[in-house]
Amino acid sequence: MQKYFVVCCLLVFWGKYSRAQHTDISLKQCFEIAAQNNIAIQQMKQSLATSKFQQAAAKKNNLPEVDLLGAYSYLGDPLRINLQTVRDGIINGTSQQNVDAANQVYHEITGNNLSQQAQDAIYQSSKNIINGIYPNYNPALSEQQYFTAGMALRMPVYLGGKLKAAQNVADKQVASGELNLQFVNNTLHLEIASQYFTVLFYNTMLSSQQQILGLYQKMKDNATELVKNEIIPPYQAHWANVALGQAETGLQNFQMEKENALLLLQNFLGIDSAFNLNDTLKPVNYLPSPGNEMDVEKNTGYQWLQAKSEEALSAVTVSKSLSLPNIYGVANYQFLRKDLPVITPPWMVGVMFQWNLFSGFENRQHVKAAQSLVKESELLAEKKKKDLNTQISIAANKLQSFRNQMQTLDAARKEAANTTEMIRRRMQNQLSSVKDVDDALKVQLEADKAYYTSVLAYNIAVATYLNIIGKTDQVTNYY
């Protein structure tokens, strides 16, 4: 079922992508394709997946650990019990006990004690017997080499908050990873939007250049006709040919620039296949609303720094927990006991207590380093917020400046087009030269280029502004 779902998703995506091959691809579709194919996004997703695996591992760190243990041991000398230090005492003491017992029995029977000679004989006889029985060596408690195998269990009972702190750090790392992915995604969207607008700019300039190329062709035809009728000198027809050639070269240059821009856009999207994008550039109808300075807190870069500060706070807790004691429940069971030392029990349970009382002030330095990192993160977040407030003010001023500039340049390009048309008509009436028309057409092209360059800058400024306030995707509402 899962495989079927994945196949369906791929087919739906491929269907959308295939349709994009025959129609102009939208900016929103570019974002969707990049989400699936851009290597930087895939890398950040993989990094986030790694953090989630670490988070899952941290949540299970309070479960017991069970180990299978096995070992082979070879002893330089087998374990022995030292009987020689007590040998004389045991022999003499036991012999004297035998004498006392015999004397007591004899006394109860006869009412008298044994003679000293009899007591000495009993003592010596007992000593000889016991001396022959008692080992005159230290017996071994184990073989010189042996195998062991068993199960060991260790259950954390109390670790001074280390387990909870480790889980908190893992949670913060996941939250930080999600924000980092979003930050990379928003940055990529800004790059894609800028490159998308650049391609539209070259589409617009190609359209303008083709229109002007048509006017150059009319100028050439007109000049050829006038030369044929001996109204203007032949060199003006040659001039018209040169101007037409330059216009054709300009068209080819714009086409090459568009192809390069498309290649860069494909690189951002993470694909190699070509797609259709022939739409022209138009200004984005957007004005920033007052009070957007507060929206900088939605900026993913700022949110990521805040998440890193929280992660640093968790690291302080971890560092402090290093100075607290650890308590474990332990158990061990030996299931391979052949040739084991007799002092090794078959199983055991217990509680282990561990408390590091002195570590050369290492733990204290760890705490100070973690606290310093918290302060550093807070300062970075504060600086980022101030920088963003400055950037948003500058971006808002640029938007207004570009809007004013577009209005001026729009009026200029329309006036240039009107001027060109008047000069062309004057040429038809032999009131202006080929050079006059050529100069007018060049001015018209430059006026178009200046205007659409301003539109491109304005659209990129809008995308940048939206990126600062954490709303980069809203730019798709206009394209």
Secondary structure, 3 states (H helix, E strand, C coil): CHHHHHHHHHHHHHHHHHHHHHCCCCHHHHHHHHHHHCHHHHHHHHHHHHHHHHHHHHHCCCCCEEEEEEEEEECCCCCECCCHHHHHHHHHHHHHHHHHHHHHHHHHHHCCCCCHHHHHHHHHHHHHHHHHHCCCCCCECCCCEEEEEEEEEEEEEECCCHHHHHHHHHHHHHHHHHHHHHHHHHHHHHHHHHHHHHHHHHHHHHHHHHHHHHHHHHHHHHHHHHHHCCCCCHHHHHHHHHHHHHHHHHHHHHHHHHHHHHHHHHHHHCCCCCCCCCCCCCCCCCCCCCCHHHHHHHCHHHHHHHHHHHHHHHHHHHHHHCCCCEEEEEEEEEEECCCCCCCCCCEEEEEEEECCCCCCCHHHHHHHHHHHHHHHHHHHHHHHHHHHHHHHHHHHHHHHHHHHHHHHHHHHHHHHHHHHHHHHHHHHCCCCCHHHHHHHHHHHHHHHHHHHHHHHHHHHHHHHHHHHCCCHHHHHHCC
